[in-house]
Amino acid sequence: MEDVGGYNNSNVKRARLQSLLSTLLDDPVLKDVPKNPSVADVDTLISLELGSAMKLFVVRMDNTMIDVAVPNSATVKDLKSAVVKKVNAKEQSQMGHRHISWRHVWSNFCLCYTNQKLIDDKGMLQDFGIRNNSQIHFVRHVASRESGRHSRCKKRRFFHGLSKQS
């Protein structure tokens, strides 16, 4: 590699590319592109513009809304991954490093669309009637008896109810 003023050629190219990328990301037209986009992020945004992806609005329990873009063929698992990525990026930019236990979140809450809980990770979003610009809500979720798991919340209500009857 050729050295240019103490820098090798690849470092100069990387610096120029980074400068160009930051200039592009400051453009108001590209405001929905994340600050450090991956190839998948850019691909999804291009698909959104071409109509082969959909933008969804997820309403959190505090009534704040986040928007995510997923392919038209996305599953519930893909939507959850997009939500995790978006929330983690937002938390990182606003509050610095903050760990969210997504295992805890998904075991106590689920996403819901028109009173249909999106529990099956393999379920296709289109099968639930989810289309571009749909609103999806976070709701509390207590596992059913069929799944063989009970959340602590349900156990607490059960035992709390027993103590009231005594």
BAGU-676103 format. One record per residue: x negated, z negated, y of N, C-alpha, C, O in turn; residue in one letter. Coordinates in pm, 1 decimal. Each point is the difference from the previous one (the first is absolute). Example, Ala and Ser with C-alpha at 12.3 -4.5 7.8 and 13.67 -1.06 7.14 Angstrom:
% residues 2
SITE       n.px       n.pz       n.py      ca.px      ca.pz      ca.py       c.px       c.pz       c.py       o.px       o.pz       o.py   guke
SITE    -1319.0     -780.0     -569.0       89.0        0.0      119.0      -90.0        0.0      120.0     -103.6      -66.5       -1.9      a
SITE      138.6      138.5      106.9      -82.0       -6.0      119.0       77.0      -73.0      109.0      -50.9      -16.9      110.8      s
% end
This chain:
% residues 166
SITE       n.px       n.pz       n.py      ca.px      ca.pz      ca.py       c.px       c.pz       c.py       o.px       o.pz       o.py   guke
SITE      -83.0        0.0     -119.1       83.0        0.0      119.1      -86.7        0.0      124.4     -111.1      -53.0        1.8      m
SITE      163.8      112.2       98.1      -73.5       13.1      125.1       31.9     -119.2       89.9      116.5      -36.0       16.6      e
SITE     -219.3      -24.8       41.0       19.8     -110.7       93.5       15.1       53.8      140.9      -78.5       83.7       44.5      d
SITE      179.9     -132.3       25.4       24.3       40.8      138.2       -4.4     -125.4       85.5       96.8      -76.1        3.5      v
SITE     -206.4       54.0       64.5      -12.4     -114.3       89.9       19.6     -133.4      -70.2       61.4      -90.3       56.9      g
SITE     -112.0       75.3     -179.3       13.1     -126.1      -71.5      124.5       -7.5      -88.0       14.2      -94.5      -77.6      g
SITE       74.1      189.8       87.7      119.8        1.9      -83.1       -9.3      118.7      -94.2      -44.3      107.8       39.5      y
SITE       85.8     -127.2     -163.9        1.2      116.9      -86.8      126.0       81.4       27.7       95.3      -50.1       59.7      n
SITE      -95.5      170.8     -101.6      104.7       96.3       32.2      139.0      -46.7      -44.4       97.9       23.8       70.8      n
SITE      -87.6      -89.9     -187.0      132.0      -44.1      -47.5       57.4     -110.8       87.7      121.4       -6.7       19.3      s
SITE     -207.6      -80.7       34.3       48.2     -105.0       90.3       53.9       58.9      129.2       99.7      -48.2       53.9      n
SITE     -165.1      152.1       -4.1       45.8       66.8      122.4      135.6       65.6      -25.0       90.9      -10.0       82.5      v
SITE      -78.2       77.2     -197.4      127.7       63.3      -34.2      110.5     -103.4      -14.8      112.4       20.3       46.0      k
SITE     -145.6     -131.8     -110.7       99.3     -107.1      -20.5       45.3      -58.1      133.4      118.8      -25.4       19.8      r
SITE     -213.4        4.2       71.8       32.0      -54.8      132.6       87.8       96.8       78.0       96.1      -41.6       64.7      a
SITE     -128.4      170.7      -70.3       82.0      100.1       68.5      140.4        5.6      -58.2       98.4        7.7       73.5      r
SITE      -90.0      -11.6     -206.2      130.1        3.7      -66.6       83.6     -122.6       37.1      119.6       11.7       26.6      l
SITE     -182.0     -127.5      -25.2       69.5     -123.0       37.0       48.8        5.9      144.1      111.3      -43.3       30.0      q
SITE     -193.4       96.3       58.0       37.7       14.5      140.6      117.4       96.0       14.9       94.4      -27.8       73.8      s
SITE     -100.5      139.8     -143.5      107.7       98.0        3.4      129.0      -58.5      -56.9      108.2       20.6       54.9      l
SITE     -121.2      -93.6     -165.3      117.9      -61.3      -62.1       64.6     -101.8       93.3      122.5       -2.7       12.3      l
SITE     -201.9      -80.6       53.3       58.1      -99.3       90.7       65.6       66.9      120.3      102.0      -48.0       49.3      s
SITE     -159.4      158.4       -1.5       61.3       74.7      110.0      133.9       58.9      -42.6       97.8       -5.5       74.6      t
SITE      -94.2       61.7     -194.8      124.5       57.1      -51.8      107.8     -107.3      -18.5      116.5       22.2       33.0      l
SITE     -155.9     -138.7      -85.9       96.7     -106.1      -26.9       56.1      -62.5      127.5      106.0      -62.5       -3.0      l
SITE     -176.1       78.9      114.3       49.5      -51.2      128.1      104.3       93.1       62.3       67.3      -37.6       95.9      d
SITE      -54.2      157.1     -149.6       98.4       97.0       49.4      141.2      -51.2      -30.6       26.1      -39.6     -113.6      d
SITE       66.3       38.9      211.5      136.0      -51.2      -22.1       75.8       74.0     -110.7       87.7      -58.1      -64.0      p
SITE     -120.1      183.7       41.2       67.5       76.4     -104.8      -31.1      -58.1     -137.7       81.8        9.1      -91.5      v
SITE     -198.7      -68.1       77.2      -43.4      -53.8     -129.1       13.6     -152.3       -6.9      -74.9      -65.4      -72.5      l
SITE      168.5        9.1      146.3       13.0     -146.0        7.3       38.1      -64.5     -132.7      -27.5     -118.3      -20.2      k
SITE       90.7      193.3      -71.7       40.0      -58.9     -126.8     -107.9        8.5     -107.4       23.1      -42.5     -113.2      d
SITE     -139.5       96.1      145.9     -112.0        3.5      -93.9      -72.2     -134.9        8.7      -33.3      -44.6      109.8      v
SITE        8.8      -20.7     -223.7      -70.5     -128.9        3.7     -140.5       14.8       58.6      -56.1      109.6        2.4      p
SITE        0.0     -221.0       44.6     -131.2        3.5       64.7     -111.4       43.3      -95.6      -89.9       73.4       41.0      k
SITE       93.5     -115.7     -163.5      -98.8       42.0     -100.3       73.1       70.5     -113.6       16.3      -57.1     -107.8      n
SITE       27.6      179.4      130.8       83.9       66.3      -99.9      -78.3       43.4     -123.0     -114.7       43.6        8.6      p
SITE      180.4      -56.9     -123.3      -57.3       54.3     -122.8       51.4      142.9      -14.9       88.3       43.1       74.0      s
SITE     -143.3       28.4     -168.5       46.1      136.5      -24.7      147.6       -2.6      -41.9       77.3       88.0       38.0      v
SITE      -38.8     -189.9     -116.6      139.6      -11.9      -43.7       93.3      -23.3      119.0      110.6       54.0        3.2      a
SITE     -154.2     -133.9       94.9       80.9      -24.2      120.3       24.3      129.9       75.5      112.6       30.7       39.1      d
SITE     -219.1       44.4      -19.5       11.3      126.0       73.5       86.1       98.3      -78.4       82.0       71.0       58.3      v
SITE     -100.2      -66.3     -191.0       78.8       89.5      -84.8      148.9      -34.2        8.0       84.0       89.7        7.5      d
SITE      -51.4     -218.4       -9.0      140.6      -42.2        9.7       57.7       37.3      135.3      114.4       44.9        7.5      t
SITE     -190.8      -62.4       99.8       49.7       35.5      133.2       19.7      150.9       14.8       94.4       44.4       65.2      l
SITE     -183.0       33.6     -125.4       17.9      145.7        1.5      125.0       36.2      -78.4       78.1       84.9       43.0      i
SITE      -58.5     -149.2     -158.6      120.2       24.2      -81.9      126.0      -37.9       76.6      103.2       65.8      -13.1      s
SITE     -111.5     -171.1       92.5      113.9      -42.3       81.5       36.8      108.5       99.9      117.7       30.5       19.6      l
SITE     -218.2       26.9       42.9       24.5      108.2       95.8       56.0      124.5      -67.7       79.5       73.1       59.0      e
SITE     -121.6      -49.0     -184.2       46.3      117.9      -72.8      134.5      -21.8      -69.4       59.5       94.0      -52.7      l
SITE      -11.8     -219.7       53.2      129.4      -29.8      -60.4       -6.2      -38.1     -146.6      104.3      -15.7      -63.5      g
SITE     -224.1        0.2        7.9      -10.3      -39.7     -140.1      -29.4     -149.6      -15.4      -39.0      -46.1     -107.3      s
SITE       58.0      -27.3      214.6      -12.8     -146.2       -2.1      106.7      -56.6       92.3       57.3       72.1       81.7      a
SITE      -30.9     -201.7      -95.2      102.2      -62.0       84.2      -55.1     -124.2       68.0      -85.6      -70.6      -53.4      m
SITE      137.3       46.6      172.3      -35.5     -118.5       77.2      112.0     -101.4      -21.6      117.5       30.3       21.0      k
SITE     -154.7     -149.2      -62.5       96.6     -105.8      -26.6      -28.5     -118.4       91.2     -114.7      -25.2       36.8      l
SITE      218.7      -46.1       -1.2      -13.4     -117.2       86.0       33.9     -122.8      -83.3      110.1      -11.6      -53.8      f
SITE     -205.8      -79.6       44.1       17.7     -122.1      -77.6       25.9     -113.5       97.4      -83.3      -30.3       85.4      v
SITE      199.9      -32.5      -99.0       39.5     -110.3       87.4      -40.6     -130.0      -68.0       48.1      -33.3     -108.3      v
SITE     -137.3      -38.8      174.1      -45.9     -127.1      -55.2      104.8     -108.0       26.8       96.0       22.1       73.7      r
SITE     -115.5     -136.6     -133.4       99.4     -107.0       11.1        8.5      -57.8      140.3      100.0      -62.7       34.9      m
SITE     -204.2       83.0       46.9        5.7      -45.6      139.2       53.3      110.4       91.8      -12.7       -8.3      122.2      d
SITE       72.5      111.9     -182.6       60.2      115.4       68.2     -100.7       89.9       71.0       39.7       85.6       79.0      n
SITE     -168.2     -103.0     -105.2      -96.1       97.2       48.5       -0.1      117.6      -97.2       33.5      -14.3     -117.5      t
SITE      -71.2      128.8      168.4        6.8      120.1      -81.2     -137.9       64.9      -10.0      -73.6        9.2       98.3      m
SITE       40.7       35.0     -218.4     -122.5       78.0      -18.2       40.4      134.6      -59.3       95.9       10.3      -76.5      i
SITE     -171.2       91.5      113.7       30.0      132.2      -54.8     -109.4       39.4      -97.4     -118.3      -24.5       23.6      d
SITE      159.8       86.2     -133.9      -93.3       48.1     -100.8       36.8      143.1      -35.4      116.0       39.9       10.6      v
SITE     -214.1       35.5      -51.9       22.9      137.3      -44.1      -35.8        8.7     -147.5     -107.5      -43.3      -41.3      a
SITE      197.7       99.3      -37.2      -22.8       18.4     -143.3       45.9      140.2      -39.4       86.9       57.2       65.8      v
SITE     -143.9       -1.7     -171.8       44.2      132.5      -45.4      147.2       -3.2      -43.7       51.8     -105.5      -36.6      p
SITE       14.0      219.5       40.6      140.6        7.1      -43.3       16.8      -41.4     -145.7      107.0      -46.7      -39.1      n
SITE     -210.9       63.4      -40.8        6.3      -33.8     -142.5      -47.2     -142.9      -28.2      -32.8      -32.4     -114.2      s
SITE       28.8      -52.3      215.2      -54.4     -135.5      -13.0       88.2      -89.7      -86.1      121.5       17.9       -9.0      a
SITE     -187.0     -114.5      -53.6       68.9     -102.6      -77.5        5.0     -128.6       82.8      -58.1       -8.2      108.3      t
SITE      128.3      -91.3     -161.3        5.5     -131.2       66.0     -141.2      -57.0       11.2      -35.0      -61.2      101.0      v
SITE      -44.9       81.2     -203.8     -138.4      -49.7        2.8      -79.2       65.6      112.7      -78.5      -66.8       67.3      k
SITE       98.4      196.8      -45.9      -67.6       69.7      110.0       42.5      -57.6      135.5      -82.4      -16.5       90.0      d
SITE      211.1      -13.7      -77.0       50.8      -58.7      124.1      -61.2     -138.0       23.0      -41.8      -32.3      111.2      l
SITE       36.7      -48.8     -216.9      -60.2     -132.7       12.1     -146.2       10.8       42.4      -46.6      -76.1       84.8      k
SITE      -25.1      170.8     -144.3     -141.5       19.1       35.5      -15.0       39.3      145.9      -90.6      -47.5       68.5      s
SITE      179.1      134.1      -20.6       -4.6       41.8      140.3       29.4     -118.4       92.3      -62.7      -14.2      105.0      a
SITE      157.5      -70.3     -144.1       33.9     -118.3       80.1     -119.1      -95.3        4.2      -36.4      -50.1      106.4      v
SITE      -24.2       25.5     -222.4     -115.9      -89.8       -6.6     -111.9       51.5       89.8      -59.1      -76.3       76.5      v
SITE       30.7      204.5      -85.9     -107.4       59.5       79.4       28.9      -10.8      149.5      -88.5      -34.1       78.5      k
SITE      212.5       63.4      -39.6       37.2       -2.4      141.7       -4.5     -143.1       55.2      -53.8      -23.3      108.3      k
SITE      110.0      -71.4     -182.5        2.4     -139.3       46.4     -141.7      -56.7        6.4      -35.0      -68.4       96.2      v
SITE      -46.4       96.4     -197.8     -138.1      -49.1        1.0      -77.1       57.0      119.0      -75.1      -72.1       65.7      n
SITE       93.2      199.8      -38.2      -69.0       61.5      113.8       47.2      -61.1      131.2      -80.6      -25.3       89.5      a
SITE      211.0        1.7      -77.8       55.5      -58.4      122.5      -50.5     -142.9       19.8      -39.3      -38.1      110.3      k
SITE       40.6      -40.2     -217.9      -47.6     -138.6        7.6     -148.9       -3.3       34.1      -44.5      -83.2       79.1      e
SITE      -31.6      173.7     -139.1     -144.3        5.6       24.3      -29.4       32.2      145.9      -88.6      -60.4       60.5      q
SITE      162.4      154.9       -4.1      -27.4       39.6      138.8       46.9     -105.2       99.6      -59.3      -14.4      107.0      s
SITE      164.3      -59.0     -140.2       53.3      -98.1       94.2      -62.2     -138.1      -14.6      -22.4      -69.3       99.3      q
SITE       -5.3       29.5     -222.8      -40.9     -138.2      -21.1     -135.6      -15.0      -67.4      -40.5     -111.9      -31.5      m
SITE      -29.5      220.4        9.1     -125.3       -9.9      -73.5       29.5      -12.7     -148.3      108.2       38.0      -44.8      g
SITE     -201.9      -90.6      -31.7       18.3      -10.4     -144.9      104.1     -107.0      -32.4      -15.4     -116.4       37.1      h
SITE      119.1      156.6     -105.1      104.7      -92.9      -41.1       48.5       44.3     -135.9       42.4      114.4      -16.4      r
SITE      -47.8     -202.6      -81.2       38.1       36.0     -136.3      149.8      -22.7      -22.2       52.6     -107.4       29.0      h
SITE       13.7      208.1      -79.6      140.9      -10.6      -37.4        6.0       10.8     -150.9      -54.1       94.4      -57.5      i
SITE      118.5     -188.7       -6.9       15.7        4.6     -145.4      117.8       90.4      -32.7      115.1      -43.7       -0.4      s
SITE     -145.1      170.1      -27.0      107.4       95.4      -29.3       66.5      -29.8     -132.6      116.8       33.4      -20.0      w
SITE     -189.4      -95.5      -70.3       61.5      -40.9     -126.8      113.0      -99.6       28.0      107.5        8.3      -59.4      r
SITE     -133.1     -100.7      148.9      102.1      -96.8       39.1      116.2       69.5       72.0      116.7      -28.8      -26.9      h
SITE     -149.6      120.0      118.0      103.5       71.6       75.0       93.2       73.9      -94.9      122.0      -14.6        8.6      v
SITE     -179.8       95.2     -100.9       84.6       82.0      -88.2       69.6      -82.2     -106.6       97.6       47.1      -58.3      w
SITE     -144.3     -169.8       30.0       71.6      -82.3      -97.9      116.5      -75.2       63.8       88.4      -47.2      -71.5      s
SITE      -86.1       35.0      203.8      107.7      -72.2       68.1       88.3       87.5       87.9      108.3      -41.9       40.8      n
SITE     -153.7      162.0      -11.9       74.0       92.0       86.2       -0.8      137.9      -62.6      -84.7       30.9      -83.9      f
SITE      178.2       50.8      124.5       -1.8      139.2      -43.5       48.8       86.9      115.0       49.7      -49.9      100.9      c
SITE      -64.6      178.8     -117.8       51.1       94.9       97.4      141.5       36.1      -41.2       32.4        3.3     -118.8      l
SITE       51.0       23.5      216.9      141.0       25.5      -26.7       47.7      116.0       87.2      -33.5        8.2      118.2      c
SITE      112.4       81.4     -178.4       57.2      111.6       74.2      148.3        5.6      -32.6       36.8       11.4     -116.9      y
SITE       47.9      -18.9      216.4      146.9       -2.0      -12.7       44.7      -92.3     -114.0       73.4       41.0      -89.9      t
SITE     -118.7     -164.3       95.7       33.6     -104.5      -97.1      -47.7       29.4     -141.5       45.6      -64.7      -94.4      n
SITE     -135.1      159.5       77.4      -63.0       25.9     -129.6     -141.2      -56.5        5.3      -81.6       44.8       80.6      q
SITE       51.9     -142.3     -165.3     -133.9      -56.1       -3.7      -92.6       97.0      -71.8       30.0       46.5     -109.9      k
SITE     -141.7      -16.8      172.9      -97.3       93.6      -56.2      -98.3      -79.7      -85.2     -110.3      -32.1       44.3      l
SITE      151.3        0.7     -166.3      -77.3      -87.5      -87.3      -85.8       79.1      -97.6     -112.6      -40.3      -29.0      i
SITE      163.0      151.3      -22.1      -72.1       80.6      -98.3     -108.0       81.7       69.6       30.4       94.5       72.8      d
SITE     -156.5     -130.8      -95.0     -111.4       68.5       65.9       -7.2      148.6      -34.4      -54.9       78.6       77.2      d
SITE      109.5      -39.9     -191.2       -6.2      140.3      -41.6      115.4       82.7       55.5        1.3      122.3      -13.4      k
SITE       95.8     -189.1       75.8      116.6       69.2       54.2      -36.4       92.3      114.7      -78.2      -36.3       87.9      g
SITE      134.9      155.4      -89.3      -24.5       97.2      106.2       84.0      -37.1      122.0      117.5      -34.3      -13.6      m
SITE     -176.7       40.8      132.4       71.8      -36.5      122.6      121.4       90.5       21.0      104.5      -46.5       45.5      l
SITE     -117.2      174.7      -78.2      111.0       93.1       18.8      119.0      -35.7      -89.8      114.4       28.3       35.3      q
SITE     -140.3      -90.3     -151.2      108.9      -40.8      -88.7       85.9     -110.3       61.7      116.4      -16.1      -36.5      d
SITE     -173.5      -59.4      129.5       74.1     -104.2       70.1       69.8       55.4      124.5       70.5      -73.2       69.5      f
SITE      -89.9      201.0      -41.8       60.2       61.0      118.2      -85.3      -13.6      124.7       46.9       26.4      110.7      g
SITE     -170.6      -66.9     -127.5      -89.5      -19.3      114.2      -49.6      136.4       47.2      -51.9       80.1      -77.7      i
SITE       69.4      -56.4      206.6      -40.0      126.6       61.8      -87.0      -28.5      121.8      -25.9     -115.9       32.5      r
SITE      -18.5      219.8       33.8      -81.4      -13.8      120.3       72.9      -85.9      103.5      120.6       14.8       19.4      n
SITE     -192.8     -103.0       45.9       50.5      -91.6      104.3       96.1     -107.0      -51.2       74.2      -58.1       79.3      n
SITE      -73.7       30.9     -208.8       83.5     -107.3      -54.3      -58.4     -135.5       36.7     -120.7      -13.7       19.7      s
SITE      208.7      -86.9      -10.6      -43.1     -137.4       25.4        8.4      -78.5     -129.8      101.8        1.1      -69.1      q
SITE     -210.1      -68.5       38.0       -9.2      -81.9     -120.3      -28.1     -141.8       45.3      -76.7      -20.8       94.1      i
SITE      137.2      -76.8     -159.3      -10.7     -139.4       43.2      -72.1      -84.6     -104.3       10.3       24.5     -120.2      h
SITE      -83.9     -125.4      169.2      -53.7     -104.9      -86.7      111.8      -99.9      -22.6       65.8      -40.8       95.7      f
SITE      -42.7        0.3     -219.4       98.8     -103.4      -30.5      -59.3      -95.8     -101.9      -92.1       34.4      -74.2      v
SITE      147.3     -156.5       72.1      -42.4      -96.3     -102.2       45.2       50.7     -134.5      106.4       60.5      -13.0      r
SITE     -188.3      -85.9      -86.8       32.2       46.4     -134.1      -23.8     -113.1      -98.2     -108.9      -57.1       -5.2      h
SITE      210.9       25.2      -72.5      -12.3      -98.7     -106.3       11.0       76.7     -130.6       97.4       72.2      -21.8      v
SITE     -196.0      -87.1      -64.7       -0.9       74.0     -126.6      122.0      -36.0      -83.7       44.8     -114.7       -1.2      a
SITE        7.3      213.4      -68.0      119.0      -23.2      -82.5      -38.2      -64.1     -132.7     -117.1       -2.3      -37.9      s
SITE      215.9      -48.7      -31.2      -24.7      -63.9     -129.4      -48.2      101.3     -103.3      -76.6      -35.0      -89.8      r
SITE      120.4      159.8      101.4      -38.6      101.8      -96.7     -150.3       22.9       -0.4      -57.8       32.6     -103.7      e
SITE       -5.2      -49.4      218.2     -144.3       24.5        7.5      -78.6     -113.2      -64.2     -119.9       13.8      -23.9      s
SITE      186.8     -126.6       -4.5      -68.1     -111.7      -63.4      -80.6      -83.7       97.5      -66.0      -95.4      -41.3      g
SITE       69.5      128.0      167.9      -74.3      -74.4      100.6       98.9      -57.2      100.7       98.1       64.4       37.3      r
SITE     -125.5     -183.2        4.4       80.9      -60.8      105.7      -94.2      -40.3      111.2     -107.2      -55.2      -24.9      h
SITE      146.8       82.5      145.3      -84.8      -41.0      111.3       15.0     -149.7       22.0       97.1      -61.3      -44.3      s
SITE     -192.9        4.3      112.3        6.9     -143.3       31.2      124.2      -31.2       82.3       60.4     -106.4      -14.0      r
SITE      -23.4      200.5       99.8      115.9      -19.8       86.2      124.8      -23.3      -85.0       78.2      -90.8       28.2      c
SITE      -59.3      171.6     -131.2      117.6      -13.7      -85.3       -6.6     -131.5      -76.8      101.0      -69.3      -12.6      k
SITE     -220.0       34.1      -39.3      -15.2     -126.7      -71.3       32.3     -116.5       92.9       68.7      -94.3      -39.5      k
SITE     -118.7      100.8      163.6       21.8     -107.1       96.3      149.4      -15.3       28.6       51.7     -111.6        5.7      r
SITE       17.0      224.4       12.3      144.2       -7.3       25.0       72.3      -61.1     -118.6       93.2      -78.5       17.6      r
SITE     -135.4      113.9     -138.2       64.3      -52.7     -119.8      -16.5     -150.7       -8.0       97.9      -72.4      -17.7      f
SITE     -222.8       23.8       30.8      -23.7     -142.5       -9.6       56.0      -75.8      120.1       43.6     -114.3      -14.2      f
SITE      -44.3      176.1      131.6       57.6      -62.6      118.2      149.8      -18.0      -19.8       56.3     -102.9       37.3      h
SITE        7.3      202.5      -95.6      144.1       -7.1      -26.4       32.7     -110.1      -99.8      103.6      -65.3       12.8      g
SITE     -188.2       43.6     -110.1       21.5     -107.1      -98.8       -7.5     -136.4       66.6       78.7      -89.2      -31.9      l
SITE     -172.8       72.3      124.4      -14.9     -130.7       63.9      118.2      -29.1       91.7       33.9     -116.6       20.3      s
SITE       30.1      220.0       35.9      116.0      -21.8       86.8      120.5      -42.9      -83.0       83.6      -76.7       47.8      k
SITE      -73.7      125.5     -172.6      114.8      -33.3      -83.7       -4.9     -143.0      -50.0      104.2      -58.6      -29.1      q
SITE     -223.5        1.0       18.6      -15.6     -135.5      -52.5       47.6     -103.6       96.8       -6.3     -119.4      -29.1      s
% end
